[in-house]
Amino acid sequence: MAETQTTDLVVLGGGPGGYAAAFLAADRGVATTLIDSMPKPGGTCLYVGCIPSKTLLHAADLIHTAHDAAEFGIKFAAPEIDLDKLRAKGDKIVDMMTSSLLKGCKERKITHIVGHGNFVDANTIQVENGPTVTFKHCIIAVGSIPAKLPTFDIGSKRILDSTSALRLESIPKTLLVVGGGYIGLELGSVYAALGSKVTVVEMTPNLLPGVDPDLVRPLHARLRAQFEKIYLNTKVAKVEETKTGIKAHFEGEADEKEATYEKVLVAVGRRPNTASCGLDKAGVEVERGFIKTDRQRRTNVPHLFAIGDAAGEPMLAHKAAHEGKLAVEVLTGESAAEWDPRAIPAVVFTDPEIAWCGLTETDAKKQGREVKIGTFRWGFSGRATTVGRNDGLTKVLTDAATDQILGVGLVGVGAGELISEAVVAIETGATAKDLAMCIHPHPTLSETISEAAETLHGLSSHIFMPKK
């Protein structure tokens, strides 16, 4: 007979949202069980997402940096790529971080169960090849999985998704990336740096659909030099495997109707992983695959909470972690706690990076909101110029009437490390004048944020603002 365990809280899913919730709950004295199919906590982000991809992107950045050093009179020999060692480095990082999380479980006396969990009813989960667990509360943190398109379901090992592409089994001479979103561009950049001739196909008129076009433009210009081809307003209508690779048939604005590639990476986004955990048996409502929640992250079943990718956009690890902590605050008695962020930062880790938070110019136009926009091109930045990367841009959006900062966007080297200042400014209700009057160190890239704010008040030293 299967073992039955009882606990106060089950966290279903061990990703950034799940383990953050489990750790906080245990710290608050809640008897907690963490159920996840992986041997150690970490989830998609740590095993096959954020961390391994950034490891490879760092390797690509080293290659680009060595190449760009020629502008400063320093030349390096062409890189020798040891794929086995590169994979081993990534594996070591993942193991180190997941082992640290497993240690955190043990230190907090969290019951960690390895296996796929399915709801039997609203108070019971059956772990495949494991125990049955009954609980008072549950936080559902089952994450997301790569989206698939029927067009590419031909059973070929030459067709990759984001997970298999990260394994870096080989460097194909030619690679077709289907999807010009952040996953496709990040991984495409890695393979291009390692020697692949990369072609990107995107159905919409722009790379990174939905991202401010002003921020995308500098990235597009640099990728145009790194990639073999970029096809916009184009879709792959059909693929077929041949002796030499995958033949893709294009529809749209591509300058060729068909071409053959050694491998194809399908990177058309992710979808919530909610179809295989028995939510219907728990009575949980789902809409378009996402679990419906209120502002406290409760589902329609009051003692069940849902967080992270499974609970809606944006699908970001840091958003999931904060939701997980919020859910724990609520179930441990903080009845007034609710989800109300003003600015959730997003970062595209390409080269250059793109980062933004709060309201975008596109959003403001859709809402009919009157805003003022301050921009600062990095061509005026001393720091950006000294490192040979003045192709960036910083934008600050403010409420036209109050000067309150509503949104900030950046494109440039290290943009992801700069955006947090903007998050704090928005969350604390700062104005552009506040930001402009905060003294930033010189010469740094962080100055570009204050400089963009200065343009709104005629304080910029580098940009002449004629009097109206």
C-alpha angles and dihedrals in degrees: 000000000000117000117252123210129188127208142160096237134021119194108199107204130031102221127117092290095042100048092041089055094044093049094049093045092051090046087056092053099259116145099241136191121192115202119192136150094229121083092239132025119266107094128204093323095059101032105037107359138040100012104042091041092052090049089057092043089055089053089051090049091054089054092049092046092052090049094048091050088080087077087065094049095261117121128190129192118255109282122259109220117214101190094185091056092044091052091046091053091053092046091050092053092049092047092048093051097042090047089053090053092048088052088052089055092052094046090053092045091239114165104238115199120187114212145073111291125212128185115245091181137332092291103033137067124188114209113213108250087357144076132309111245125203120194148175095223135015132195110204110213104158096145127201142293133214113283115240134210121211090224091072098042096107098123096248124148087211090072112082136190125202092275098051092040090060091059088071093207091168142346108249118215088227129024130184114205113201108204129037096218126115096279094051094046095045094050092038088055091052095051092044091053090049092053110273121134099234128203119188123203120195126178096211129068093257142041113250096024111221095024119115105274090219088063095043095051098075091045092050090052093053094043090051087065094044100043127064093227140351116204117193127186085026134120135190104242097182142359131198132180118241133177091270102039144291117332111211123199114209133208122191133027099345113128090229131049096213140008138172124236132187090229138004125213114204107204106163098141136271136284131209114272094225103117099082108046102074099252090158090062089054091049093241116158118232129190122193087343094305122112111242114236139170127232090282091052092249117147122219085276100072099216093048120081130187129204143169128018092345091059100052148281140359095054098207130140095225091051089052093050092053092046090051092054091046091054090052091049090053097047091047093057109276093129095173095056115111142158110269112139118167094198129025107183121225126194132192106202098210125120106290097029122226122212134171143162138185124009119001126210089249091052091049091054092048090051093045088235119160110232140164120225127208117192132187121189114213091229084086093050115104093202095049090049095049091055091047095245109105093139092106135107135200124202129190121192120199137179105265093224103040104025088230112153110249102170145358131199131186137182119186145077110322095007090144091060092050102049097077091074088059092049091055091047093053096042092051094046096245121172128226088252089055090052093045092052094051106099111237122197118257131257098023137117089239087072089072090072094055090041091055089051090047092059088065091060102036092252100119116121094193103046121058111224110194115219113252 
